[in-house]
Amino acid sequence: MAVTGPHPANVPTLPAHTDPDTDRVMDSGLLHELSYAFGGPFHFLLPHRFDTNLTAFRAVLDDAGVTGQVYYAKKANKAAVWMERCAAHHAGVDTASAPELRAALGHGVRGADIVVTGPAKSTELLRLAAHQGCLVAVDSLDELDLLVTLALTGTARPARLLLRRLPPAQPHSRFGLTAAEVATALDRCVRAGDAVRMEGFSFHLSGYATRPRADLAGELVAHCLRARELGLRADRISIGGGFAVDYSSAGHWHTFLDGQRPEHYHAHKTFEPDGFYPYHSPVAGADALRAILDTVPEGARTSLAGLLKETGTMLMTEPGRALLDGAGASVFCVQGVKERDGYRILTVDGTSLSLSEQWFNSEYLPDPYLVTAAGRARGGAEAHPACVGGASCLEPDLLTWRKVPFPARPRIGDLLVYPNTAGYQMDSNESSFHDLPLPPKVVVDRLGDRPRWRLDRHPAC
Ligand SMILES: Cc1ncc(COP(=O)(O)O)c(C=O)c1O
């Protein structure tokens, strides 16, 4: 049965951008040692890359002369090390549950640097947020009333809040306040007097386009000006997250999309091309923030940066995925290899729960690396296509349905390294299915010939 072939141009491949830090870890021999030590899959984290991304966001604000704060959206990855980095750099954190808020506080982030988002927040979460002086993005009138009551009856006064706007361009969003509700909310904030400190407005948009963010930001600045006329503070806006990550080159991405067909996937599985994350973005990360600031919002005379400065309005951003770009990877060991007609089925020692894209009817597409005991497999003349299944009894538990054209024949004991997985892939959906332990996270504090590592301090590890 032929399971190899010359590297045919039509086998879809999506190489991630070359990443020297990930390459150094893969070439250090550390991963095989850790795989042996843990006896299962694990993730490694590169905190210096988080620092670099944070610095880039801050530099964009500085260059534009805009006063702002970056809040790391904690939902993107549970590791404690990101909180530690935020605390060390006086960065903010965006939390959306009481445990997330407690984790941020517990790892040294000040309440004043925390924003609390998410819908229908529990009384426990609102009380804790008010008590710790966190900024609450209010999502509904009920929530506003509850927060006001807590502020009036508790010791924490005033309760700091933003009003979250339902995006007019995404009217089916279940988040945020309609225009009429904003008017009612402003009235209630005025009536609440000293019990609340209404600091401005917020939104979070689906998708990654920059223009709609600039347009809505412009609208929120106008809301701030009206709120100030009512005697409210309203000196900041939050434009949420949604700064794209650029995983692969334009050429690779478009060739991939044009070339992929059902026969390139195990069981002829099909995915809607527009259901894939846009793995190439010409404008990504901090550059997307720069583009937003440079855009003249609809109806305005000046760029968003100019508008913010003219009106003395501070800009809050809540990037999750973009702060984690390049900051981690996921490692699985090949535990079984089956031959099929023209390809192989690899079974690894973990499950697709550690690569969440599958749980959104999609697939994490950047090619995994094959790392043998002798080192990284390099491109040869032959392709060795294989899909990747999880060690579970579930038929659909595949980490990769696509028949990835590996550069060498994968064998039991080899490692598969999925690159750039820190943003939403590694732990959003993990559970201890089959009583398997949650994959530990290893923090690589120092690169070099012998990388220094430690376990992350999140309790799940
Ligand atoms: C309110 C809010 N802020 C920030 C984010 C982070 O988005 P991203 O990771 O795409 O930057 C999200 C994601 O759902 C969100 O809902």
The ligand as a Gaussian input file, in Angstrom:
#p B3LYP/6-31G(d) Opt

LIG

0 1
 C      -15.290000      41.550000      25.818000
 C      -14.134000      40.856000      25.163000
 N      -12.926000      41.444000      25.207000
 C      -11.839000      40.866000      24.636000
 C      -11.941000      39.633000      24.007000
 C      -10.682000      39.031000      23.435000
 O      -10.731000      38.871000      22.053000
 P       -9.420000      38.431000      21.251000
 O       -8.813000      37.288000      21.939000
 O       -9.939000      38.082000      19.888000
 O       -8.518000      39.622000      21.206000
 C      -13.179000      38.992000      23.933000
 C      -13.301000      37.697000      23.264000
 O      -14.322000      37.065000      23.206000
 C      -14.310000      39.614000      24.537000
 O      -15.519000      39.030000      24.517000

